[in-house]
Amino acid sequence: MAGVLFGIPLTRWVRGTIEKMDQAGRHNVQSWSDYWLKTYYELGGLSKASGSKPCPLHAAYGLWRLGRIKETNIPYQQMAVNHVYQEYGNNAAYAILALDLLENKQAAQSNAGLWRQVQDLFRIKVHQEPAISQQGAVTVAQILFKEVQIVTG
C-alpha cells in the first residue's frame, strides 16, 4: 500500500501539487499552499485543517524547491542545512536531515527514532532547538524516500 498522510496517498498528493505549480508557472510558497490544499481535496481529503497543515506542506515544498523530488523541472541544489532552515524553514530542514540519514543508511527504523536523530542533527547543524514533536516533515521524507521519489546526491 502506498504511503499515506491524513488518509491521502502522499506521492499522488505531491505530484498533483507539482503538476499544478508547473502548469501555472509558479514557484512561490503561497501558490504551493493553495495547490497543496486543492490537490488534497481532489484526492478525497475532507479536513481543511489536515489539508493545510503547515509542517508536511512546507517539508514537501522545500524538497521540491531544492530539486530533491524526481522528475520535476527543478535541478538538484546542494545547500547546507542551516541555509535550508533560513530559506525554507525548519520543516524543510527536518526533511533534508531525514533524507540524508535515509540515503546514507543511517536512519533509525521507526519514525520516532528517525525524528530523534533529526532533532540531534538539527541542534548540531542549525544551532537551534528543534520542535518537541514531529508533525509530518519526517514522515513526508520517509514516504517519498521509500516510494523512490527522491533524487539522491
Stockholm file with secondary structure:
# STOCKHOLM 1.0

chainA/1-153         MAGVLFGIPLTRWVRGTIEKMDQAGRHNVQSWSDYWLKTYYELGGLSKASGSKPCPLHAAYGLWRLGRIKETNIPYQQMAVNHVYQEYGNNAAYAILALDLLENKQAAQSNAGLWRQVQDLFRIKVHQEPAISQQGAVTVAQILFKEVQIVTG
#=GR chainA/1-153 SS CCCEETTEEHHHHHHHHHHHHHHHTCCSHHHHHHHHHHHHHHTTCCCHHHHTCHHHHHHHHHHHHTTCBSSSSSCCCCCCHHHHHHHHCHHHHHHHHHHHHHHTTCCCSSHHHHHHHHHHHHHHHHCSCCCSSCCSHHHHHHHHHHTTCBCCC
#=GC SS_cons         CCCEETTEEHHHHHHHHHHHHHHHTCCSHHHHHHHHHHHHHHTTCCCHHHHTCHHHHHHHHHHHHTTCBSSSSSCCCCCCHHHHHHHHCHHHHHHHHHHHHHHTTCCCSSHHHHHHHHHHHHHHHHCSCCCSSCCSHHHHHHHHHHTTCBCCC
//
